[in-house]
Amino acid sequence: MKHIFFATNGLGGGGTNVSRFVVYFDIINLKNVGLLLNYYYLNTDIPKGTAFDQDILKEITQYSDINKFLEKVSEHFINKGRRVPLDQQSKIWSPKSILDSGIGNILRDMVVNNEYTHEKISELINDYHVFAENVSFEYVVALDYALKYTHKKGETESLDYKKFSSEIAAYEELNLDLLETTLGFRKTNRMKQKILAPIHGYDYNSYISNLNQILEIEMKVGVKFDGFAIGGIANTRSLDSDTWKVPAHFNKTQKSGFINASLTNEIKQFLLEKDDERWIHILGSGNIFNIPFITMFGGDSSDCHSAWRRASDGSREGTSRSKYLIPLLDSNLEFFNNRNLLKYIKIDEVSNIKCECSVCSEYNIEELKKLYFSNDNECHYYSKILLYIHSLNQYERIIEFSQKPDYISLLTKTPDNEFNTKCEELINTLLG
């Protein structure tokens, strides 16, 4: 089975290129890339300090298919002028979908407004899964307490929220209570959605312990989750290398690959010993370098916000720039003769690059730069969307590449010696 990477989009949580991504679905052709959306942003019934595009989002209740709704959203935004004048293709990308609760935002609002109680969080479970079912999300990450890894302006200014966030790891029993409530709801409601139970911990053993507790709850309730979602390892920089047995000489990229692959393997092997082959998703950690390694050890799917951030976080002024992913693979899944493979480089620093993906076949790097630095805002936003799609094209190819029987050893034989060494050290350590 091929890995699925879920690209993230905060539709409803941003007013510029966040919404514009949807209007370019007709130029996307990806089979192994799905879409992760956020319940907090999509649901107009949830009060928010700042809300975007509420006029169209409130129509989601009229649809029974999230992709059909996104087509309507695209049409709505195009009519508002949020697209460059391109001929629209007849075939629209219709990705697999996964819904995340956005619990970090929900908790922040409750804490800041002094409205938080565990009972209020528990009461969200019914509405959350009904919402997901009504618009046919294929996968749903069960609601639980989780730490926010990124913060918008104002979120970290509340001392109450800082204190709550710092203590989130102590909420294991409350998390288990939420998962038990979710299973109880599922037991009395027939649903098509596949529900993934988040697993948390602070080292390998604690993750296995938490997983075992979830299995015990399943036995108690008499209903099972469809799979599991490994949380808490998106920001490996903050994880202690000794605790996670990371070699001292590993750089941050290798550290991320090692922790994600090793923990995925621990969880996969624990389940296999129980003849349990359920789905394993890695939350927030599916950066492109990690994909081959988490695939090797049984990760069925992942998501990550990095590709979007690198493409969208940048401006035409100052020194902040959007970044271009240096591609590894061509359409035949052969290696490009590029340096800095799978690194994100500021767009104005990229030159003499080889790529023939759907984006780069239409716009060479100089043309992408021209769009990026255009005084026309729509051209500027369009360039960022193109950078994102370019990255997603590489995700598609690396997932296909990871179907080759010898793909792991091939990663040490690219034209980029630095990349080869990084992969070889990681592979040798993982395989012991």
N, C-alpha and C positions, 0 to 999 in steps of 0.2 A: 504494500500500500504506500502511495506517495504521501509525503509530508504536505500539509497545508499551512501556508503562511497567511495570517489574517492582517491585512493592512489596516491601519487605524484611521478613523476620520471622526472629528468632533462636530458633526453636523448639528447645528443648534447652539454650539459653543463658540462660534467665531463668525465674523461678518465679512471677511475678505476672501482669501484663497481657500479657507476651510469649506465654505459653501460651493466655491467654484469647482472643486474637484469633481463634484457630481455631474456638472454640465459637460464634462469631457469623457464620460463613460463610453461614448461611441468610438473613441480612438484607443480604447483598451481592449486587448485580447489576451486574457490570462486564464488558464485552467486551474493552476495550482495555488492561486492567490485568491483569498476570500476577503471579506470586509468585516471589521469590528466596529460596531457603533455603540453609543453610550446612552443608557436609559435616562440618566439624569438630564442630558441635553435634549433628548428626543421627546420626552414626556412633558407636555406643556402644563400639566396639572401640578407639577412640582414647582413651588415658588423659587425664584432665583433673583439674585441682586441685579444681574445683567443677563438679558435674554436676547437671542437673535432669531430672526425669521419665524417668529411665532405664528404669523398669519398662514403660512403654508404647513408648518409642523402640526398645527392643531387638526389638520385634515387626515392625519395618519390613521385615525380611528375609522375612517371610511374604507380602508384597504385591508385585504386579507393576505397580501403578499408584500413583503418589504421591498422587493425589487420593483414591483409595479408602482409602489409609492415613490421610490427614488426616481423613476421615470417621470412621474408627475412633478416632483421637486425640480428636476432638471429643466423641464419645460417652463416651469414658473420662473426659475432664475434666468433662463435664456430670454424670456420676455422682459425681464428687468434689465437686460443688457449686460449680464455677467459672463459674457463669452466673446472671444474675438470672432470676426466674421469668417468662419470656416463652414464649408459644406458639411452638413450633418450626415453621418453614416446611418444606414438603416439598422445595422446590428448593434445592440446596446449590451455592454458588459452586464452579465447577470450573475454576480458572485455568490458563493456560499456565504452564509452570514452567521455571526456570533454576536450576542448581546452581553455587554458588561454593565454592571449596575451603576458604576460611577459613585460607589459608596463613599469614596474620599470626599467628594463634593457635598454629598448629602450630609455626612457627619459634620463637615466644616460649617455648613449653614446652620445645622441644629445647635452645635456647640456655641458658635458666635452669637446666636439668638437666644441662648440659654433655654433651648427646647428639647435637648437630648434626653431620651430615656431608652433603655434597651427594649422596652415594650413597643415604643414607636418604630424602632428599626424592625422588630419582628413583624409588626403589622404591615410593613411594606411588601413582604414576601408574596402575598396573594396577588396584589396589583401588578407586581413586577412580572410574575410568570404568566398572568392573564394577558398582559400587554404583549409579551414575547410570543405567546400562542396566537393571539389575534392577527398578528402580522407575519406569522410563519418564520420566525427566526429558527434556523436549524440547530444551533448550539446556544446554550445559555450558561453563563458562569453563575453558579449559585451565590446568593447574597451572603456576604460575611464581612467582618471587620477587616479592613486592609489599610495599610499606610499609603498616603499619597507620596509619589516620587517626584512630582513636578508641582509647582505652585504658581498661581497667577498673582498679580499684584493684590496685596491686602490679605492673602490667606495666612501668611506667616506672621502677621502683625498682631494677631490675637494671642495673648498669653494663655488663655484657656485652651485654644486650639493646639498651641505648641505642647502644652502639658498633656492633653488628650492623645496627641500623635505619639509622644514619647512613651506613653504607657500602653500603646496598642498591643504590644506583644504579650501583655498579661491577660488578654481577653480570650484565652483558649476555651474556657468553659462556655463563655457567651457565644463564641463562634460555633461550637458543637451544638449548642441549643438552637441556633439559627438553622444549621444543617438538618437537625432533627425536625424542626418545624417545616422545612422545605420538603422533606420526605413525607411528612404527614399530609401536607397539601397535595403532593403528587399521588399519594395512595387513594385519595378521594376524588381525584380529578384526572380524567384521561387526557394526556397531552402527547403531541408528536415531537415536541422539542427534546433535544438531548441535553440533559442537565449535568454539568461538570462541577464536582465538589472541590473547592480550593483546599490545598494542603499547605500548612505553614510550619515553620520551625526555625531553629537557630543553628543547627548543625545536622549532619546526616542522620544521626540516631533520633533526634527530636522530630524530624520529618516522618520517619518510619513510624514512630510512636503515634503521631497525629493521624497518619493514614490508618493505623490499626484501630484507633478510636472511632474513626469514621466507619470502618467495616463493622465494628461492634454496634454502632447506631443503626446501620442498615439491617442487621440481624434483629435488633430490638423492634424496629418499625415494620419489618417485613417487606421493604421496598429498597431497591438499589438505585444509585446514581448511574448514569451512562458512562461516566469516566471521571477523570480527576484533572485538576488544574494546579500546577506547581506555582505557588506564589512566593514573593519575598526575595527573589534572586535577580530582579531586573537591574538593581544597582549594586553590582558586585564590588565596586570600589569601596563601599562601606563595610564589606564583610571581612572579618579577620582571616588573613591568609593561613595562619597556623591552625585555626579551628577547622578550616575547610581543606587542610592538607595541600595547599597550593605551593609548588616549588618556589623558592625565594627569588630565582632569576626570571620568573615569568613576568612579562609585561601585562598591562591592563587587559589587552585583547585576549591573550592566552589565559589569563586568570578567569575571565568571563566564560570562555569556551570550556575550561576545565571544570569549573563549578557546575555549570549548566549540564554538561554531558555526564559528569560523575553522579550528580543527584538524580538525573533522569534514569541512569542505569540502576542506582540503588532502588528506586521506586519500581522500576520495571521488573527487576529480579525478585523483589519482595512479592509482587503480584503474581508473577509466573509460578512461584513456589506454591501458590494457592490455586493454580490453574485459572488465573484471572487475567484475561487479555483485554481489559477495557482500555478505552481511549486515554491517552496522556497528552495534556496540553501544557505548554510552558508560558506562563503569563509575563508579558512584557520583556522577555529575554531573547526573542527571536531575531537578534541582529544578524546580518547576513553571514558574517564569519562563523557564527555558531551553528547555522543550519546543518551542515554536513555532519557535525559531531553529535548534536542532539538526535539527529535522524539515525545515526549509527547505533545509538543506545536506546532506541525505542520511542522517541518523541514523535507523536502523530501529528501535532500541530503546534503553532506558536504565534505570538503576535509581538509587535515592537513598534514604538513610536519614533524611533531614531530616523528612519528613512524620511518620514514626513518632516521632522524637525530640521534635518539637515537641508532639505529642499526649501522649506518655507521660512526658516529663521534667518533672515538676512535682508539687507536693504540696498538701495542704489547709492545711498550717501554714506559717508564715514568709512569705517573699515570692516563693518559686519557684512558678510556676504552669504548667500545661499551656496550650498556645496553640491558638487558633482561626484557621483560614485564612480571610481575608476573600475571599469568592467573586467571581469575575469574570463567570461565565456562568450564565444560567438554562437551563431544560430545552429552550428553543427556540434556544439558542446566541446569545442576545441579551445585551447587557451589563446587569448590575445597576447601579443607581444607588447604588453604594457608594463610599466613599473608602478609601484604603490597600489598593487592589486587590492581591491575591495576597501580602499580607503576613501574617505570623503575629502575632496579638495575644493577650496574656494573657487568659484566659477571663473573668476578673472585670473586665476593662476594655472588654469588647465590649458594645455596646448599639445598639438601633435598626438592626439589620443585616437585609439582605434576602437570603434564600436559601430555596429550596423543594426542595432535594435530598432524598433518601430519609430522611436523618437529621433535617434541619431541618423537614421536613413533619410528622414525628412528635413532635419536641421543639423548641420554640422556645428561644432563647438563655437565657431565664430558667430554663426547665426543665432545660436542660443544666447550668447553674450549680448548680441544686438537687441534681442527681445528683452533680456533682463534689464539692460540699462536704458531701455526706451522710456521716454517721457510719457508715453501712453500707459496709463495704469493697467488697462486690460492686458496689454502685451507683457507687462512686467509680471502680473499675476499668472498669466499663461505660461511664462517661462518657468515659474516655480512648479506649476503642475507638471510640465514636461520633465523637469528634473526628477520629480517624484515617480512618474511613470517609468522613466529610464531606470531608476533603482528597482522598481517592481519587476521590470523585465529581467533584471539580473537575478532576482529572487526566483522567478519562474525557471530560469535556466539552471540555477544551482540545485533546485529541487529535482529537475530532470536528470542532471548530472549525477546526483546522489542515488540514482537507480542503477548506475553502472556497478558491476560486481567488484571492481578494483578501484572505486572512486577515491577511497581514503589514501591509498598509496599514490595515486595520480596527483593528489594535492601537493606532493613534495617535488613535483617535476615540472613546475611552471617556468616561464622565462624570468620570473622575479625571484632571485636568490633569497632576498630577505623574507619574502612570503613563504618560500619553501622551508627555510630554517624554522620559522615560527610554527608552521604546521607539523614539521617533523618532530620537534620537541614536544609539542602537545600530544601528538599521536602516540609517541613512544611512552609518554607518561601515562596516558589513559589506558593503553594496552598492557602496561606493566612489563 
